[in-house]
Amino acid sequence: MVHVQHLITRWNSQSLATQFLLIGGAVAACAMVLVGAFVSNRIEDAVTRNSAATTALYVDSVIAPLLPDMQTNEVLDETVARALDETLGQGALGERLLSFRLWRADGTLLYSSDQAGVGTKVEPSEELQTAFSGKMVARFDQAGDGTTDETAAVPALAIYNPVLQPWSGQVVAVSEFHEVANDFEQSLNQARAHTWLAVAAFTLAFFVVLSAIVLRGSKTIESQRHALAQRVDELSASLAQNETLRGRLQRASQRATALNESYLRRIGADLHDGPAQLVAYASLRLGSETLKRDATPAATRAREIGAIKASLDEAMQEIRTICGGLVLPQIETAGLAEILQRCVKAHQQRTGSAVELILADPPDRLSQAAKICIYRFVQETLNNGYRHAGGVRQQVSQRTVGDRVTIEVADGGPGFDPDKVPPTSLGLAGLRERIESLGGTFELIVEPTGTTVRMTTSVKEI
């Protein structure tokens, strides 16, 4: 059972053209054998009958005048037998005939060229019965296949020809004679060979033409099957990619919600720990006893008011700093080079640190989403580098390869362990989600000599 299943599997794995060549070739060969055998047998029968009819007509024309009334004579007299012996034993007829017998309808042998069994009565054979019904019978016996001793050594044509009564047309006897058939055998073999060659040539031509049509159709089917399989693979890959993107989009949406809440908490914490504390301090100083007492010296009162003003100014400066980090500059019409220059300049003014900017063939066109993403990426990574690495050897570099633009922000700090960054950390997680939502890539490279953060995104519109 396993072997049969293996054969079926191997057969199904073959192309349609191969299957047709195997099955069609076998069917064509069988058809050729059957048609060749049928046509050859029909030609052999026709040639044998025609040749026998010619010989029978010739023999009958020679011996008919010598025969008496076959209905009354049981045995031919010596005069007729001697005439037959002389006629059949000499000339062209003697060279062609191997044997000659004359039969009466009741199975009596009236004459035999070898004188054996004359006058005896036997059960008529099938050939004799057919001949007595008025039909000539011819049978070709190849050399060594003869049914009698006379025809056993050479190819012979056995002919059973009815002898008709002249005035009534009734069959009164049957002449059985065996003719030497060397020439006949040669002609028959040639006819057979020509028949088989014609059938083989026709079958081969038909099979070749049909195979060409099938091969062409199979080639078209295989091409379409290959294209369909390729299309299915492409659709499967697109489906898998869409499924991956859908998962990433869901995670990004969930992460965005958490990040928004975390940003709000951080803004609240920054306002609470910075400006709110300074404003509260100023409010407490305003309600102090020093300002309430009228006896407070003017110099002391002035110092107190100056301290309150300084606290309020510091609170206002921190509020402006927080707002400056939240509000984007006007970057709608700016190119990538200008965006990077603005971001670096704002960081330098805010922190007082130095940042090296390297530009290499910045693209002329960039989507609005990519501009915002790049600005926030550089802003956040510079802030992280300043906060955690002290702003040592900070550098921003840009390069473009094809339709992909890469931005790198590096510093010369001591680095950190990425595995120890808590999941609630907003900076790196927010950047990764923002970049991947645009179809870009985010990389973090941490070494003892510094940290490099890299983003790559497409120049084209999404």
C-alpha positions, 0 to 999 in steps of 0.5 A: 500500500505504501509502495502504491501511494509512493508511485501515485505521489511520484506520478502526480509530481510529474508534469502534464507533458511527461504524463501525456508522453508516457500514457500517450506513447503507450496508447499510441504503441498499442493502437499502432500494433492493433491497427497494423495487425488488423490492416496487415491481416486484411491486406494478406486476406485480400492478396491471398484471395486475389492470387488464389482466384487468378491461379484457380481460374488458370487451373480450372481453364486447363483441367475443366475440359478433361473432366467427365461428369462428376455426379455419376463417376465415382472414380475417374477412368484411366484415360482421364487420370493419364491426361491429368497426370500429363497436364499437371506434370509438365509445363508451367503448371507442373512447375507451379503445383505441388499437389492436386486432388479432386473431391466429390461432394460426398468426400470421395477422393476422385483423383490425386497427383500422388495416386494415394487414397484415390477412391477412398471416402473421408469426412469433408474438411471445413475448407471442402465444405466451404468450397462445396457451398460455392465459395473458393477457399485460399490459405497461405502456408509458410515454409515449415508450417504446411498441413501436408507433406507436400507443403511442409518444406516450401511456402505454399498457397492452398486453394480449394476451388469449386468445380461447376457443372456447365449446363446447371452451374451446380458444384459437382466437385472441388479441386484442391491444389497447392501452389509454390508461393515463393514469389507470393510470399515475397510480395506478401512480406513486402506488403506487410512491411509497407503496411507496418511502415505506413501505420507506424509513420502515421501513428508517429506523425499523429503522436508528434503533432499531438505531443507538440500541442500538449507540450505547448499547452503544458508549458503554458499551464506550467508557466501560469501555475508558476506565476500563480504559485509565485503570486500566492507566495507573494500574497502569503508574504503580504498577509504575514507582513500585514499580520505582523504590522497589525500586531505592531499597530495594536501594540503601538496603539496600546503603548501610545495610550500608556505613553500619553498617560506617562507624558502627562504624569511627567509634565505634571511632575515637572510642573509640580517639582519645578515651577509649582515649588517656586511659585509656592515659595514666592507665595509663602514669602509674600505672606511672611511677617517681614513684609506685614510689619510696618516697622520692617526696614526698607532695605530688608523689605527690598531684599525680600521682594527681590527674592520673591521676584527672583523665585517667580522669574525662575518659575517662569523660565522653567515653564517656558523651558517645559513649553519649549520642549512640548511645542514644535518649531515651524518645520512644515516648509523646512528641509532635513538639514534645517530641521537638524540645525534648529534642533541642535541649536535649541539644545545648545541654547538650552544646555550650553553644551557643544554638539557636532552636526554632520550632514551628508547629501540630505534629501530635498523632500521628506514627509511631514510625519518623518520630519516630526519623528526625526526632530523628536528623535534628535531632541530626545536623544540629545536630552538623554545624552546630556542628562545621563552622559554629561553632554560629552562629545555629543554628535548628530550625523545624517546620511542617505542611501537610496530612498532611506535616510539614517540619523545617528546621535552619539555621545562619549559617556560611560554608557549604560546597561539596556537590560536595566532600563525599566519598562516604564521608561518613556524616552527609548520606548517612545522613540522606538514606537514612533519610528516603527509606526512609520515603517522605520528601524530603531537601533541602540548601540551601547559601548564603554566608550559611548552610546549611539542611537540610530534611526532609519526611515524612508524618504517616500511618503507612507 
